[in-house]
Amino acid sequence: MFKLLTFVFTFMMFLISQLALAQPRDRILIIGANISDGKTYDPSRQADLTTPLTIGNVYETLVTATSDNYEVLKPALAKKWELSNSGNSWRFYLRDNAKFWNGAPVTAHDVKFSFDRLKNLKDQPAEFTDNIKEIVVLDNNTLDIFVVNPQESLLPVLTTVSLSVFSKKQLEALGGVSDVTAKDKDTATKHLDEKSYGSGPYRMTRWTRNEVVVLERNPFWHERLQFDRVIIRHIADGAAQFLALQRNDIDIAFNLSNEQLDLAKNRDFRVISEPSLDYVYMVLTNSSELNGALANKNARLAIAHAIDYDGIIKNLLGGHGVRPASILPIGIGGTTQEQTERFGYKLDLEKAKKYLSMSNNPNGFEFTFAYSTTPMLSVNSGLLAQKMQSDLAKVNIKMNLAPMDQSSLVTQYRTAKLQSGVVSYTIDALDANLWTRPFVTRIAKRMHWEPSKDFVSLVEMAAVESNVVRRNEMYEQYQKNMVNEATFINIVQPTLKIAANKQLKNVNLTAAGWYMNLKDIKR
């Protein structure tokens, strides 16, 4: 009896403590999403699909882009900017009311520390600083960013969440290092995975992997916020997200299939959509050790011409998507649907058979195809895999399906262990170079592909070409080269869709669908 009373008392105290900490439901926004891919919430190290949803709302960048017009950049931490030093630098003037979560003002010293740390950590996002030569602080609210090549664009790159600004004082106290020793000496990441130290509208106060991210209102944010707390719940399965939405356990569902989105709309939930700059694409290894057949380009081209792309978009996505010729999405670098029609892949079984006959396996071959068990960018990967398996069987190519969780898929891809698979690509800055360069450098290595020196040079020349017509001509040639290699096959650039409680207002996606401005949402 004593043990029972003790248990009851302890349980009641727990409930009381939770109620004491609880906030009114209308002051809490709850999002359901598959966040299993998140490895870190350190902006200087992150390179995942879902982490920017949090990072973009707890930190700020110097400039930003919004979905109403991506070509016109808008103020964020910087209230204005201008070319300086005969065009060799950009001068930024910080807004006066920018404050970190502890009330300390954001200064130019914080910006310099954050950018220098990103560059010197030498992790994957460091590529965003390739054109940054030096940062000079003029005063607390003014700085110059000197560039390596004045012809190469800088401003669009500054919109990436990887160039978020930290509190220099706080991060240094946690082991943050910004000089050339950062790669070996910086120990701040483990702290940034627990709490954020930025000036955004919210502060991350908890991350438990495969469980939850908790954001609390920044009390020094300069605008009124509807929500005191935002909770991002990890719910891997779209069906489970849909049930949680119906029960009012969550307010927004990120990973619903098209069928579930139709059900949500019929049951009086709002479905929000935005044309995407993200895409789902197929990867094929060039490694003879991983798969001898795929190492032959003709075999890869046979696959590329055996896929029913139009059927995928029409039947699996309800027509909600387009397809660029290669890895540059439609809307970037002069890429158009017309290019896809002119030189992109099309379903052509006779051409697929011809390429197969010229390969080292003219009678057919098999390979392993990995895919995520949860939807990617509103695309049901399982149905997509089955459809492609059926398409390839028509030309005697056997695709063995290997379903796995999103985290395992990403890990295998990044460690260059995939024979083939379907993955997604998103970028958080609107510079074509941030698509083209990685696919001939670090991403090419994942598929054991070594592009020619001329191909790499084409990317470098396009990045610095100031004439828009000539630059877009270079990007078209880039796309043609990619089509000829058949290592990366763009399947679809989908329209991104989420479902939300009808009481919510101002729920707007950006073209990179992982991101939304939580500060704007009202109930």
Residue pairs with C-beta under 8 A, 6 or more apart in sequence:
23 228
23 229
26 523
27 226
27 227
27 228
27 229
28 227
28 228
28 229
28 230
28 231
29 226
29 227
29 229
29 230
29 231
29 251
29 252
29 504
29 518
29 521
29 523
30 230
30 231
30 232
30 233
30 249
30 250
30 251
30 252
31 53
31 230
31 231
31 232
31 233
31 250
31 251
31 252
31 254
32 233
32 235
32 240
32 241
32 244
32 245
32 249
32 250
32 252
32 253
32 254
32 255
33 50
33 53
33 232
33 233
33 234
33 235
33 241
33 253
33 254
33 255
34 50
34 234
34 235
34 236
34 254
34 255
34 374
34 406
35 50
35 51
35 210
35 213
35 232
35 234
36 209
36 210
36 234
36 236
36 374
36 405
36 406
36 407
37 48
37 49
37 50
37 51
37 406
37 407
37 410
38 46
38 48
38 50
38 51
38 207
38 209
39 45
39 46
39 47
39 48
39 51
40 46
40 51
40 189
40 192
40 193
41 51
41 54
41 55
41 192
41 193
41 196
41 204
41 207
41 213
42 188
42 189
42 192
42 193
43 55
43 59
43 118
43 125
43 161
43 162
43 163
43 164
43 166
43 192
44 114
44 117
44 118
44 121
44 123
44 125
44 126
44 162
44 189
45 121
45 123
45 124
45 125
45 189
46 52
46 55
46 125
46 161
46 162
47 123
47 124
47 125
48 410
49 424
49 426
49 514
50 514
52 161
52 428
52 512
52 514
52 515
53 232
53 514
53 515
53 516
54 196
54 204
54 207
54 213
54 215
54 232
55 161
55 164
55 196
56 161
56 164
56 200
56 428
56 515
56 517
57 200
57 201
57 202
57 215
57 230
57 517
57 518
57 519
58 196
58 198
58 200
58 201
58 202
58 203
58 204
58 215
59 161
59 164
59 165
59 166
59 196
59 198
59 199
59 200
60 76
60 77
60 98
60 106
60 164
60 165
60 198
60 199
60 200
61 76
61 77
61 158
61 159
61 160
61 161
61 163
61 164
61 165
62 76
62 77
62 78
62 81
62 92
62 111
62 158
62 163
62 165
63 73
63 74
63 75
63 76
63 78
63 81
63 155
63 158
63 159
64 73
64 74
64 75
64 76
64 159
65 72
65 73
65 74
65 156
65 159
65 430
65 510
66 74
66 510
66 517
67 274
67 508
67 509
67 510
67 511
70 430
70 511
71 430
73 155
73 156
73 158
73 159
75 95
77 94
77 95
77 98
77 106
77 111
77 165
77 199
78 92
78 93
78 94
78 95
79 93
79 94
79 95
79 96
80 92
80 93
81 90
81 91
81 92
81 93
81 155
82 90
82 91
83 89
83 90
83 91
84 90
84 91
84 144
85 144
85 146
87 150
88 146
88 147
88 150
89 136
89 144
89 145
89 146
89 147
90 144
90 145
90 147
90 154
90 155
91 138
91 142
91 143
91 144
92 108
92 111
92 142
92 143
92 144
92 145
93 141
93 142
94 106
94 107
94 108
94 111
94 140
94 141
94 142
94 143
96 141
97 222
98 105
98 106
98 199
98 222
99 105
99 106
99 199
99 218
99 220
99 221
99 222
100 106
100 167
100 170
100 197
100 198
100 199
100 220
101 196
101 197
101 198
101 199
101 203
101 218
101 219
101 220
102 167
102 170
102 220
103 219
103 220
104 167
104 169
105 140
106 165
106 167
106 199
107 140
107 141
107 168
108 137
108 138
108 139
108 140
108 141
108 142
108 143
109 137
109 140
109 168
110 165
110 166
110 167
110 168
111 135
111 143
111 165
112 135
112 137
112 143
112 178
113 166
113 168
113 171
113 172
113 176
113 178
114 163
114 164
114 165
114 166
114 168
114 178
115 129
115 132
115 135
115 145
115 163
116 135
116 178
116 179
116 182
117 166
117 171
117 176
117 177
117 178
117 182
117 186
118 125
118 126
118 128
118 129
118 162
118 163
119 126
119 129
119 132
120 126
120 177
120 178
120 179
120 180
120 181
120 182
120 183
121 182
121 183
121 186
122 182
122 183
124 442
125 160
125 162
127 434
127 437
127 438
127 442
128 157
128 160
128 162
128 163
128 429
128 434
129 163
130 148
131 147
131 148
131 149
131 152
131 154
131 157
132 145
132 146
132 147
132 148
132 154
133 146
133 147
133 148
134 145
134 146
135 143
135 144
135 145
135 146
136 143
136 144
136 146
137 143
138 144
145 154
147 154
149 464
151 464
151 465
151 466
152 433
152 463
152 464
153 431
153 433
156 429
156 430
156 431
157 163
157 429
157 431
157 434
158 429
159 428
159 429
159 430
160 427
160 428
160 429
160 434
161 428
162 428
164 198
165 198
165 199
166 176
166 197
166 198
167 197
167 198
167 199
168 176
168 178
170 197
171 188
171 192
171 197
174 187
174 188
174 191
174 192
174 197
175 185
175 186
175 187
175 188
175 191
176 186
176 187
176 188
177 185
177 186
177 188
193 207
194 206
194 207
195 203
195 204
195 205
195 206
196 203
196 204
199 218
200 218
200 221
201 217
201 218
201 221
201 223
201 225
201 518
201 519
202 215
202 216
202 217
202 218
202 225
202 230
202 518
202 519
203 215
203 216
203 217
203 218
204 213
204 214
204 215
205 214
205 215
205 216
206 212
206 213
206 214
207 213
207 214
210 234
211 233
211 234
212 231
212 232
212 233
212 234
213 231
213 232
214 229
214 230
214 231
214 232
215 229
215 230
215 231
215 232
215 518
216 228
216 229
217 225
217 227
217 228
217 229
221 519
223 519
225 519
226 521
226 522
226 523
227 518
227 521
227 523
230 518
233 244
233 250
235 241
235 244
235 250
235 255
236 255
236 373
236 374
236 405
236 406
237 255
237 374
238 253
238 255
238 256
238 257
238 260
238 374
238 375
239 260
241 250
241 253
241 254
241 255
241 256
241 260
242 253
242 256
242 260
242 263
242 264
242 499
244 250
244 253
245 251
245 252
245 253
245 264
245 269
245 499
245 501
246 267
248 501
251 500
251 501
251 504
252 498
252 499
252 500
252 501
252 504
252 507
253 264
253 498
253 499
253 500
254 498
255 374
255 375
255 378
256 264
256 375
256 378
256 497
256 498
256 499
257 375
257 378
257 380
258 316
258 317
258 318
258 320
258 378
258 380
258 497
260 499
261 271
261 378
261 497
261 499
264 271
264 499
265 271
265 499
268 502
269 499
269 500
269 501
269 502
270 499
270 500
270 501
270 502
270 504
270 507
271 497
271 498
271 499
271 500
272 497
272 498
272 499
272 500
272 507
272 508
272 509
273 320
273 495
273 496
273 497
273 509
274 495
274 496
274 508
274 509
274 510
274 511
274 513
275 331
275 495
275 496
275 511
276 321
276 329
276 377
276 493
276 494
276 495
276 496
276 511
276 512
276 513
277 329
277 331
277 332
277 426
277 427
277 430
277 493
277 511
277 512
278 329
278 377
278 424
278 425
278 426
278 493
278 494
278 496
278 511
278 512
278 513
278 514
279 324
279 327
279 329
279 377
279 424
279 425
279 490
279 491
279 492
279 493
279 494
280 376
280 377
280 379
280 381
280 384
280 422
280 423
280 424
280 490
280 491
280 492
280 494
281 327
281 422
281 423
281 424
281 425
281 488
281 489
281 490
281 491
282 303
282 307
282 388
282 420
282 421
282 422
282 488
282 489
282 491
283 413
283 418
283 420
283 421
283 422
283 423
283 446
283 447
283 487
283 488
283 489
284 294
284 300
284 303
284 419
284 420
284 447
284 486
284 487
284 488
284 489
285 291
285 294
285 295
285 418
285 419
285 420
285 447
285 448
286 294
286 295
286 447
286 448
286 449
286 450
286 487
287 294
287 295
287 416
287 447
287 448
288 295
290 417
290 418
290 419
290 448
291 367
291 368
291 419
291 420
292 360
292 361
293 299
293 359
293 360
293 361
293 365
293 366
293 367
294 300
294 367
294 419
294 420
296 359
296 360
296 361
297 485
297 486
298 355
298 356
298 358
298 359
298 360
299 355
299 356
299 359
299 360
299 361
299 365
300 485
300 486
300 487
301 352
301 355
301 486
302 352
302 353
302 355
302 356
302 359
302 395
302 397
303 352
303 392
303 397
303 486
303 489
304 345
304 352
304 483
304 486
304 489
305 345
305 346
305 347
305 348
305 349
305 351
305 352
305 355
306 347
306 349
306 352
306 391
306 392
306 394
306 395
306 397
307 345
307 347
307 388
307 391
307 392
307 489
307 491
308 347
308 387
308 391
309 323
309 345
309 346
309 347
309 491
309 492
310 347
311 347
311 387
312 384
312 387
312 388
312 491
312 492
313 319
313 320
313 321
313 322
313 323
313 492
315 387
316 379
316 380
316 383
316 384
316 387
317 378
317 379
317 492
317 494
317 495
320 378
320 494
320 495
320 497
321 492
321 493
321 494
321 495
322 330
322 337
322 492
322 493
323 337
323 340
323 344
323 490
323 491
323 492
323 493
324 330
324 335
324 337
324 339
324 340
324 344
324 479
324 490
324 493
325 335
325 339
325 340
325 342
325 343
325 344
325 345
325 479
325 480
325 482
325 483
325 490
326 344
326 478
326 479
326 482
326 483
326 488
326 490
327 425
327 435
327 436
327 439
327 479
327 482
327 488
327 490
328 335
328 432
328 435
328 436
328 475
328 478
328 479
329 335
329 435
329 493
330 336
330 337
330 493
331 511
332 430
332 432
332 435
333 432
333 435
333 436
333 462
333 471
333 472
333 475
334 468
334 471
334 472
334 475
334 476
335 475
335 479
339 476
339 479
343 479
343 480
343 483
344 479
344 483
345 483
345 489
347 391
349 394
349 395
352 395
353 395
356 362
356 364
356 395
356 396
356 397
359 365
363 396
364 395
364 396
364 397
364 398
365 397
365 398
366 397
366 398
366 399
366 400
367 397
367 398
367 399
367 400
367 419
367 420
368 400
368 402
368 419
368 420
369 385
369 388
369 389
369 399
369 400
369 401
369 402
369 419
369 420
369 421
369 422
370 402
370 403
370 404
370 409
370 412
370 413
370 418
370 419
370 420
370 421
370 422
371 381
371 382
371 384
371 385
371 401
371 402
371 403
371 404
371 409
371 421
371 422
372 381
372 403
372 404
372 405
372 406
372 409
372 422
373 381
373 382
373 403
373 404
373 405
373 406
374 381
374 405
374 406
375 381
376 406
376 422
376 423
376 424
377 424
377 494
377 496
377 513
378 494
378 495
378 496
378 497
379 491
379 492
379 494
381 403
381 422
382 403
384 422
384 491
385 399
385 401
385 403
385 422
386 401
388 399
388 422
389 399
389 401
392 398
392 399
393 399
399 420
402 421
404 412
409 421
409 423
410 423
412 418
412 421
413 421
413 423
413 446
414 446
415 446
416 445
416 446
416 447
416 448
418 446
418 447
422 491
425 435
426 512
426 513
426 514
427 434
427 435
427 512
428 512
428 515
432 462
432 475
433 459
433 462
433 463
436 459
436 462
436 463
436 475
436 478
437 459
437 463
439 482
439 488
440 451
440 455
440 456
440 459
441 456
443 488
444 450
444 451
444 487
447 487
447 488
449 485
449 487
451 485
455 478
455 481
458 474
458 477
458 478
458 481
459 478
461 474
462 471
462 474
462 475
462 478
465 471
465 474
482 488
496 509
496 513
498 507
498 509
498 513
500 507
503 523
504 521
504 522
504 523
505 521
505 522
505 523
506 520
506 521
506 522
507 516
507 521
508 516
508 517
508 520
509 515
509 516
510 516
